[in-house]
Amino acid sequence: MWRSFKQALDLDMGAQMVRGAIDPETSVVADDLTPYCLRHTYATDLQSADVPINVAKDFLGHKSITMTSHIYTHLSDEAFTNASLKMLSFATESRKKAQKKSRLYPLIFTPTLSPTSCTRTPPKKPHSHKNKKKRRFPCDAVKSSN
């Protein structure tokens, strides 16, 4: 059964038949392809389709997400590119929202980013009050007279 599946897969992917067998020169399916390999492909396809990892775990029958994420899923170029594009889109939308908010509420302090890092700029230090006399409270006067 597995051989017939591999043969049908190979033919579907463009291999040619010669005298009732797949021509080795046109074969694209690996000789060592096993059903186990298809589990990895399935898990990676689930990831590429943005299926949440906890759902993929259940589809594959795993007890832990660690098994699914560390062993069965593989980062494809497409998944990496899609994730990068999502982050760029998120950053652009966040910046637009912040700009719109600052136009709507110009008097409200909005934190700025330091040009050299991604941390917020520290607030200015308050002025020192070393030269001012300490204020005396009634309880201080009572304590010092004793």
N, CA, C and O atoms as a DFTB+ gen file, in Angstrom:
584 C
 N C O
     1  1       0.825      -1.190       0.000
     2  2       0.000       0.000       0.000
     3  2       0.872       1.257       0.000
     4  3       0.602       2.201      -0.743
     5  1       1.923       1.270       0.838
     6  2       2.785       2.440       0.912
     7  2       3.492       2.680      -0.418
     8  3       3.637       3.824      -0.848
     9  1       3.939       1.588      -1.080
    10  2       4.615       1.741      -2.374
    11  2       3.686       2.365      -3.412
    12  3       4.103       3.219      -4.195
    13  1       2.450       1.942      -3.411
    14  2       1.508       2.502      -4.391
    15  2       1.236       3.983      -4.083
    16  3       1.069       4.791      -4.997
    17  1       1.192       4.331      -2.783
    18  2       1.020       5.732      -2.409
    19  2       2.217       6.565      -2.877
    20  3       2.045       7.636      -3.459
    21  1       3.433       6.063      -2.620
    22  2       4.637       6.788      -3.046
    23  2       4.670       6.939      -4.562
    24  3       5.048       7.992      -5.075
    25  1       4.274       5.889      -5.278
    26  2       4.278       5.945      -6.734
    27  2       3.272       6.987      -7.219
    28  3       3.591       7.785      -8.100
    29  1       2.083       6.990      -6.667
    30  2       1.055       7.966      -7.056
    31  2       1.521       9.384      -6.729
    32  3       1.304      10.305      -7.517
    33  1       2.158       9.563      -5.576
    34  2       2.691      10.871      -5.185
    35  2       3.768      11.319      -6.162
    36  3       3.778      12.473      -6.590
    37  1       4.665      10.421      -6.512
    38  2       5.751      10.732      -7.443
    39  2       5.197      11.126      -8.811
    40  3       5.650      12.095      -9.419
    41  1       4.217      10.367      -9.285
    42  2       3.607      10.678     -10.583
    43  2       2.888      12.021     -10.541
    44  3       2.942      12.798     -11.494
    45  1       2.218      12.279      -9.429
    46  2       1.507      13.550      -9.269
    47  2       2.473      14.736      -9.274
    48  3       2.111      15.845      -9.667
    49  1       3.696      14.485      -8.834
    50  2       4.695      15.560      -8.762
    51  2       5.538      15.646     -10.039
    52  3       6.494      16.420     -10.094
    53  1       5.194      14.862     -11.062
    54  2       5.853      15.033     -12.351
    55  2       6.770      13.908     -12.791
    56  3       7.396      14.031     -13.844
    57  1       6.882      12.832     -12.055
    58  2       7.738      11.711     -12.467
    59  2       7.116      11.002     -13.671
    60  3       5.906      11.063     -13.889
    61  1       7.952      10.340     -14.434
    62  2       7.496       9.633     -15.640
    63  2       7.622       8.121     -15.425
    64  3       8.527       7.651     -14.736
    65  1       6.697       7.371     -16.031
    66  2       6.723       5.905     -15.972
    67  2       7.486       5.369     -17.182
    68  3       7.292       5.836     -18.304
    69  1       8.356       4.383     -16.944
    70  2       9.080       3.698     -18.014
    71  2       8.967       2.204     -17.736
    72  3       9.442       1.732     -16.703
    73  1       8.350       1.457     -18.640
    74  2       8.160       0.005     -18.509
    75  2       7.515      -0.397     -17.181
    76  3       7.949      -1.352     -16.537
    77  1       6.490       0.328     -16.783
    78  2       5.743      -0.018     -15.579
    79  2       6.379       0.412     -14.271
    80  3       5.895       0.042     -13.201
    81  1       7.449       1.183     -14.332
    82  2       8.104       1.658     -13.103
    83  2       8.446       3.141     -13.252
    84  3       8.520       3.672     -14.360
    85  1       8.650       3.789     -12.115
    86  2       9.039       5.206     -12.125
    87  2      10.458       5.321     -12.670
    88  3      11.355       4.600     -12.235
    89  1      10.660       6.231     -13.626
    90  2      11.994       6.505     -14.152
    91  2      12.795       7.205     -13.054
    92  3      12.394       8.281     -12.608
    93  1      13.915       6.630     -12.604
    94  2      14.702       7.224     -11.511
    95  2      15.186       8.639     -11.813
    96  3      15.376       9.433     -10.892
    97  1      15.385       8.959     -13.071
    98  2      15.857      10.301     -13.433
    99  2      14.779      11.364     -13.256
   100  3      15.097      12.537     -13.059
   101  1      13.513      10.973     -13.323
   102  2      12.424      11.944     -13.179
   103  2      11.768      11.889     -11.803
   104  3      10.900      12.707     -11.497
   105  1      12.173      10.937     -10.977
   106  2      11.583      10.784      -9.654
   107  2      11.956      11.962      -8.758
   108  3      13.105      12.403      -8.735
   109  1      10.956      12.465      -8.016
   110  2      11.206      13.579      -7.093
   111  2      10.961      13.189      -5.638
   112  3      11.328      13.932      -4.727
   113  1      10.351      12.042      -5.415
   114  2      10.074      11.585      -4.054
   115  2      11.297      10.821      -3.544
   116  3      11.827       9.946      -4.229
   117  1      11.731      11.162      -2.340
   118  2      12.905      10.520      -1.744
   119  2      12.650       9.038      -1.516
   120  3      11.541       8.634      -1.166
   121  1      13.676       8.243      -1.714
   122  2      13.556       6.794      -1.513
   123  2      13.244       6.440      -0.063
   124  3      12.565       5.450       0.208
   125  1      13.745       7.258       0.872
   126  2      13.558       6.946       2.287
   127  2      12.321       7.618       2.895
   128  3      12.208       7.717       4.117
   129  1      11.395       8.079       2.044
   130  2      10.157       8.692       2.543
   131  2       9.323       7.644       3.283
   132  3       9.067       6.557       2.766
   133  1       8.909       7.991       4.496
   134  2       8.091       7.091       5.315
   135  2       6.857       7.851       5.802
   136  3       6.825       9.080       5.737
   137  1       5.847       7.135       6.286
   138  2       4.681       7.832       6.853
   139  2       5.084       8.776       7.997
   140  3       4.471       9.825       8.194
   141  1       6.108       8.389       8.733
   142  2       6.591       9.231       9.839
   143  2       7.028      10.606       9.328
   144  3       6.799      11.618       9.991
   145  1       7.655      10.641       8.153
   146  2       8.087      11.918       7.558
   147  2       6.889      12.820       7.285
   148  3       6.975      14.042       7.408
   149  1       5.771      12.201       6.915
   150  2       4.580      12.995       6.607
   151  2       4.021      13.686       7.849
   152  3       3.379      14.730       7.738
   153  1       4.259      13.111       9.031
   154  2       3.825      13.785      10.266
   155  2       4.558      15.113      10.438
   156  3       3.962      16.109      10.848
   157  1       5.847      15.120      10.125
   158  2       6.627      16.360      10.210
   159  2       6.094      17.377       9.197
   160  3       5.929      18.556       9.510
   161  1       5.830      16.901       7.984
   162  2       5.301      17.790       6.946
   163  2       3.946      18.344       7.368
   164  3       3.680      19.535       7.210
   165  1       3.098      17.482       7.901
   166  2       1.776      17.902       8.356
   167  2       1.888      18.955       9.458
   168  3       1.185      19.964       9.421
   169  1       2.757      18.731      10.428
   170  2       2.932      19.689      11.526
   171  2       3.448      21.027      11.002
   172  3       2.998      22.086      11.440
   173  1       4.382      20.976      10.072
   174  2       4.922      22.215       9.498
   175  2       3.857      22.924       8.667
   176  3       3.783      24.153       8.680
   177  1       3.031      22.165       7.944
   178  2       1.941      22.779       7.175
   179  2       0.911      23.427       8.101
   180  3       0.369      24.485       7.781
   181  1       0.640      22.805       9.236
   182  2      -0.262      23.421      10.216
   183  2       0.307      24.751      10.699
   184  3      -0.422      25.733      10.837
   185  1       1.605      24.775      10.953
   186  2       2.258      26.006      11.402
   187  2       2.165      27.073      10.315
   188  3       1.879      28.234      10.607
   189  1       2.404      26.687       9.071
   190  2       2.344      27.642       7.959
   191  2       0.934      28.179       7.753
   192  3       0.752      29.298       7.273
   193  1      -0.062      27.375       8.119
   194  2      -1.462      27.795       7.993
   195  2      -1.932      28.594       9.206
   196  3      -3.120      28.891       9.334
   197  1      -0.994      28.944      10.103
   198  2      -1.297      29.722      11.317
   199  2      -2.254      29.011      12.272
   200  3      -3.014      29.656      12.995
   201  1      -2.211      27.684      12.269
   202  2      -2.986      26.918      13.249
   203  2      -2.255      27.044      14.587
   204  3      -1.054      26.781      14.648
   205  1      -2.945      27.437      15.654
   206  2      -2.281      27.577      16.954
   207  2      -1.604      26.271      17.371
   208  3      -2.106      25.180      17.102
   209  1      -0.467      26.405      18.024
   210  2       0.350      25.240      18.385
   211  2      -0.408      24.277      19.296
   212  3      -0.216      23.065      19.202
   213  1      -1.269      24.801      20.178
   214  2      -2.020      23.899      21.065
   215  2      -3.056      23.091      20.279
   216  3      -3.394      21.980      20.686
   217  1      -3.561      23.615      19.179
   218  2      -4.486      22.866      18.324
   219  2      -3.705      21.821      17.526
   220  3      -4.145      20.678      17.406
   221  1      -2.553      22.206      16.982
   222  2      -1.700      21.259      16.245
   223  2      -1.296      20.095      17.144
   224  3      -1.239      18.948      16.702
   225  1      -1.018      20.400      18.399
   226  2      -0.661      19.351      19.377
   227  2      -1.770      18.311      19.455
   228  3      -1.502      17.110      19.449
   229  1      -3.004      18.771      19.527
   230  2      -4.138      17.844      19.610
   231  2      -4.332      17.085      18.298
   232  3      -4.627      15.890      18.317
   233  1      -4.171      17.757      17.170
   234  2      -4.301      17.080      15.870
   235  2      -3.292      15.941      15.739
   236  3      -3.609      14.886      15.191
   237  1      -2.080      16.159      16.243
   238  2      -1.022      15.152      16.130
   239  2      -1.082      14.110      17.245
   240  3      -0.367      13.109      17.200
   241  1      -1.936      14.344      18.245
   242  2      -2.086      13.380      19.334
   243  2      -0.980      13.448      20.368
   244  3      -0.727      12.470      21.072
   245  1      -0.312      14.602      20.471
   246  2       0.758      14.742      21.458
   247  2       0.202      15.149      22.813
   248  3      -0.855      15.775      22.900
   249  1       0.927      14.785      23.876
   250  2       0.528      15.174      25.223
   251  2       1.057      16.555      25.588
   252  3       0.461      17.256      26.406
   253  1       2.185      16.949      24.977
   254  2       2.771      18.240      25.335
   255  2       3.067      19.069      24.079
   256  3       3.379      18.539      23.013
   257  1       2.959      20.363      24.249
   258  2       3.275      21.287      23.154
   259  2       4.760      21.218      22.823
   260  3       5.153      21.454      21.681
   261  1       5.579      20.899      23.807
   262  2       7.025      20.812      23.587
   263  2       7.350      19.796      22.505
   264  3       8.176      20.065      21.633
   265  1       6.723      18.654      22.549
   266  2       6.956      17.620      21.530
   267  2       6.603      18.169      20.144
   268  3       7.358      17.990      19.189
   269  1       5.471      18.826      20.046
   270  2       5.024      19.355      18.754
   271  2       5.957      20.453      18.257
   272  3       6.372      20.441      17.099
   273  1       6.283      21.392      19.122
   274  2       7.051      22.557      18.669
   275  2       8.529      22.266      18.456
   276  3       9.132      22.821      17.538
   277  1       9.123      21.419      19.270
   278  2      10.571      21.197      19.169
   279  2      10.947      20.100      18.187
   280  3      12.032      20.143      17.608
   281  1      10.087      19.129      17.987
   282  2      10.463      17.982      17.160
   283  2       9.727      17.965      15.821
   284  3      10.334      17.681      14.788
   285  1       8.438      18.265      15.827
   286  2       7.648      18.066      14.615
   287  2       7.548      19.276      13.704
   288  3       7.489      19.116      12.485
   289  1       7.526      20.473      14.255
   290  2       7.416      21.646      13.376
   291  2       8.800      22.123      12.984
   292  3       9.747      22.077      13.768
   293  1       8.887      22.578      11.759
   294  2      10.146      23.098      11.227
   295  2       9.856      24.459      10.614
   296  3       8.856      24.635       9.918
   297  1      10.726      25.411      10.871
   298  2      10.522      26.763      10.372
   299  2      10.747      26.787       8.869
   300  3      11.840      26.490       8.386
   301  1       9.715      27.137       8.146
   302  2       9.839      27.255       6.699
   303  2      10.149      28.709       6.357
   304  3       9.886      29.614       7.149
   305  1      10.706      28.920       5.177
   306  2      10.997      30.284       4.734
   307  2       9.709      31.106       4.662
   308  3       9.692      32.291       4.993
   309  1       8.646      30.460       4.228
   310  2       7.353      31.141       4.110
   311  2       6.833      31.582       5.481
   312  3       6.348      32.703       5.630
   313  1       6.934      30.707       6.474
   314  2       6.467      31.039       7.823
   315  2       7.293      32.183       8.407
   316  3       6.753      33.077       9.058
   317  1       8.598      32.149       8.173
   318  2       9.472      33.216       8.676
   319  2       9.128      34.543       8.011
   320  3       9.046      35.574       8.678
   321  1       8.927      34.514       6.692
   322  2       8.582      35.735       5.958
   323  2       7.233      36.278       6.425
   324  3       7.096      37.482       6.642
   325  1       6.234      35.405       6.581
   326  2       4.917      35.849       7.035
   327  2       4.981      36.466       8.428
   328  3       4.333      37.480       8.687
   329  1       5.758      35.864       9.328
   330  2       5.896      36.410      10.680
   331  2       6.557      37.783      10.634
   332  3       6.155      38.694      11.358
   333  1       7.571      37.930       9.782
   334  2       8.253      39.225       9.640
   335  2       7.294      40.289       9.125
   336  3       7.280      41.416       9.621
   337  1       6.495      39.926       8.132
   338  2       5.526      40.879       7.572
   339  2       4.461      41.264       8.592
   340  3       4.039      42.419       8.643
   341  1       4.023      40.302       9.407
   342  2       3.051      40.597      10.454
   343  2       3.624      41.590      11.461
   344  3       2.932      42.515      11.887
   345  1       4.888      41.400      11.843
   346  2       5.518      42.316      12.807
   347  2       5.665      43.717      12.219
   348  3       5.435      44.708      12.913
   349  1       6.046      43.805      10.947
   350  2       6.149      45.120      10.301
   351  2       4.795      45.808      10.249
   352  3       4.690      47.006      10.508
   353  1       3.771      45.055       9.918
   354  2       2.419      45.605       9.866
   355  2       1.971      46.066      11.252
   356  3       1.376      47.134      11.397
   357  1       2.261      45.252      12.265
   358  2       1.908      45.613      13.645
   359  2       2.614      46.899      14.064
   360  3       1.997      47.784      14.656
   361  1       3.907      47.004      13.757
   362  2       4.672      48.196      14.137
   363  2       4.136      49.435      13.418
   364  3       4.030      50.504      14.018
   365  1       3.802      49.295      12.148
   366  2       3.271      50.423      11.379
   367  2       1.935      50.878      11.947
   368  3       1.712      52.076      12.120
   369  1       1.044      49.934      12.237
   370  2      -0.257      50.279      12.800
   371  2      -0.116      50.914      14.183
   372  3      -0.835      51.860      14.506
   373  1       0.796      50.405      14.992
   374  2       1.015      50.976      16.326
   375  2       1.501      52.408      16.227
   376  3       1.060      53.279      16.977
   377  1       2.423      52.648      15.287
   378  2       2.945      54.007      15.103
   379  2       1.834      54.949      14.637
   380  3       1.749      56.084      15.105
   381  1       0.982      54.485      13.715
   382  2      -0.126      55.313      13.231
   383  2      -1.086      55.646      14.368
   384  3      -1.545      56.783      14.480
   385  1      -1.394      54.656      15.217
   386  2      -2.292      54.890      16.345
   387  2      -1.694      55.898      17.314
   388  3      -2.403      56.765      17.824
   389  1      -0.392      55.789      17.571
   390  2       0.273      56.716      18.494
   391  2       0.267      58.128      17.930
   392  3       0.057      59.090      18.669
   393  1       0.496      58.262      16.627
   394  2       0.480      59.584      16.001
   395  2      -0.919      60.185      16.054
   396  3      -1.075      61.372      16.340
   397  1      -1.929      59.377      15.781
   398  2      -3.306      59.849      15.829
   399  2      -3.667      60.273      17.245
   400  3      -4.313      61.301      17.445
   401  1      -3.250      59.479      18.229
   402  2      -3.548      59.782      19.625
   403  2      -2.866      61.080      20.053
   404  3      -3.455      61.883      20.776
   405  1      -1.615      61.288      19.602
   406  2      -0.905      62.508      19.995
   407  2      -1.533      63.739      19.344
   408  3      -1.460      64.831      19.908
   409  1      -2.151      63.586      18.163
   410  2      -2.855      64.709      17.541
   411  2      -4.158      65.001      18.278
   412  3      -4.561      66.159      18.395
   413  1      -4.815      63.956      18.776
   414  2      -6.072      64.148      19.485
   415  2      -5.865      64.713      20.884
   416  3      -6.667      65.517      21.360
   417  1      -4.793      64.294      21.540
   418  2      -4.518      64.713      22.915
   419  2      -3.112      65.302      23.005
   420  3      -2.223      64.669      23.575
   421  1      -2.889      66.499      22.456
   422  2      -1.513      67.038      22.414
   423  2      -0.949      67.417      23.775
   424  3       0.272      67.487      23.919
   425  1      -1.782      67.663      24.778
   426  2      -1.274      68.097      26.078
   427  2      -0.892      66.936      26.983
   428  3      -0.256      67.142      28.017
   429  1      -1.260      65.749      26.619
   430  2      -0.926      64.583      27.441
   431  2       0.491      64.136      27.110
   432  3       0.865      64.051      25.941
   433  1       1.274      63.854      28.137
   434  2       2.646      63.403      27.928
   435  2       2.653      62.053      27.250
   436  3       2.008      61.108      27.704
   437  1       3.388      61.973      26.160
   438  2       3.579      60.679      25.504
   439  2       5.055      60.350      25.574
   440  3       5.884      61.177      25.195
   441  1       5.407      59.167      26.048
   442  2       6.818      58.805      26.176
   443  2       7.500      58.758      24.813
   444  3       6.913      58.342      23.814
   445  1       8.743      59.192      24.802
   446  2       9.512      59.162      23.561
   447  2      10.585      58.105      23.664
   448  3      10.975      57.699      24.759
   449  1      11.049      57.671      22.537
   450  2      12.108      56.674      22.516
   451  2      13.444      57.364      22.311
   452  3      13.548      58.340      21.567
   453  1      14.436      56.858      22.963
   454  2      15.789      57.362      22.793
   455  2      16.275      57.001      21.395
   456  3      16.007      55.890      20.940
   457  1      16.985      57.895      20.686
   458  2      17.440      57.574      19.336
   459  2      18.499      56.476      19.302
   460  3      18.720      55.868      18.255
   461  1      19.155      56.215      20.431
   462  2      20.228      55.220      20.429
   463  2      19.784      53.854      20.929
   464  3      20.533      52.884      20.813
   465  1      18.588      53.762      21.478
   466  2      18.139      52.472      21.977
   467  2      16.628      52.384      21.898
   468  3      15.961      53.334      21.487
   469  1      16.104      51.269      22.283
   470  2      14.656      51.062      22.275
   471  2      14.077      51.201      23.672
   472  3      13.013      50.652      23.959
   473  1      14.753      51.918      24.531
   474  2      14.235      52.129      25.875
   475  2      13.666      53.533      25.960
   476  3      14.046      54.417      25.192
   477  1      12.776      53.726      26.875
   478  2      12.203      55.059      27.056
   479  2      13.249      55.985      27.651
   480  3      14.083      55.571      28.456
   481  1      13.190      57.246      27.241
   482  2      14.147      58.207      27.790
   483  2      13.792      58.458      29.247
   484  3      12.615      58.577      29.587
   485  1      14.803      58.541      30.115
   486  2      14.510      58.757      31.535
   487  2      13.981      60.174      31.758
   488  3      14.377      61.097      31.046
   489  1      13.102      60.356      32.724
   490  2      12.606      61.702      33.009
   491  2      13.721      62.559      33.584
   492  3      14.697      62.054      34.141
   493  1      13.552      63.869      33.436
   494  2      14.557      64.783      33.982
   495  2      14.569      64.675      35.498
   496  3      13.533      64.479      36.134
   497  1      15.772      64.809      36.068
   498  2      15.896      64.720      37.525
   499  2      15.335      65.994      38.155
   500  3      15.517      67.086      37.618
   501  1      14.660      65.857      39.280
   502  2      14.130      67.054      39.951
   503  2      15.278      67.878      40.524
   504  3      16.366      67.370      40.795
   505  1      14.996      69.167      40.698
   506  2      16.014      70.067      41.252
   507  2      16.342      69.681      42.690
   508  3      15.488      69.181      43.423
   509  1      17.561      69.914      43.072
   510  2      17.993      69.577      44.421
   511  2      17.493      70.636      45.404
   512  3      17.471      71.827      45.090
   513  1      17.100      70.197      46.577
   514  2      16.593      71.106      47.604
   515  2      17.528      71.135      48.811
   516  3      17.071      71.291      49.943
   517  1      18.816      70.988      48.582
   518  2      19.769      70.931      49.693
   519  2      19.865      72.253      50.447
   520  3      20.057      72.258      51.663
   521  1      19.733      73.370      49.740
   522  2      19.944      74.669      50.376
   523  2      18.721      75.175      51.133
   524  3      18.820      76.140      51.891
   525  1      17.586      74.545      50.940
   526  2      16.384      75.005      51.628
   527  2      16.394      74.493      53.073
   528  3      16.879      73.396      53.351
   529  1      15.852      75.307      53.984
   530  2      15.750      74.919      55.383
   531  2      14.706      73.832      55.532
   532  3      13.693      73.818      54.831
   533  1      14.970      72.918      56.461
   534  2      14.003      71.865      56.729
   535  2      12.792      72.474      57.399
   536  3      12.913      73.364      58.242
   537  1      11.665      72.004      57.031
   538  2      10.428      72.468      57.612
   539  2      10.197      71.744      58.930
   540  3      10.340      70.525      59.023
   541  1       9.854      72.483      59.896
   542  2       9.593      71.871      61.192
   543  2       8.108      71.637      61.363
   544  3       7.280      72.499      61.068
   545  1       7.798      70.466      61.841
   546  2       6.413      70.130      62.109
   547  2       6.218      70.131      63.614
   548  3       7.186      69.976      64.359
   549  1       5.000      70.300      64.073
   550  2       4.756      70.352      65.520
   551  2       5.320      69.132      66.261
   552  3       5.821      69.267      67.377
   553  1       5.242      67.960      65.657
   554  2       5.754      66.783      66.345
   555  2       7.272      66.838      66.472
   556  3       7.815      66.312      67.443
   557  1       7.982      67.463      65.514
   558  2       9.430      67.617      65.596
   559  2       9.816      68.498      66.772
   560  3      10.783      68.215      67.478
   561  1       9.053      69.572      66.981
   562  2       9.360      70.491      68.087
   563  2       9.191      69.776      69.420
   564  3       9.974      69.995      70.344
   565  1       8.207      68.950      69.525
   566  2       7.957      68.235      70.768
   567  2       9.087      67.245      71.023
   568  3       9.558      67.129      72.155
   569  1       9.529      66.535      69.998
   570  2      10.595      65.553      70.155
   571  2      11.909      66.211      70.522
   572  3      12.648      65.685      71.354
   573  1      12.218      67.357      69.917
   574  2      13.504      67.965      70.173
   575  2      13.577      68.618      71.551
   576  3      14.675      68.781      72.083
   577  1      12.449      68.998      72.146
   578  2      12.473      69.638      73.452
   579  2      12.711      68.633      74.570
   580  3      13.105      69.024      75.669
   581  1      12.483      67.362      74.321
   582  2      12.679      66.332      75.348
   583  2      14.083      65.953      75.513
   584  3      14.398      65.098      76.341
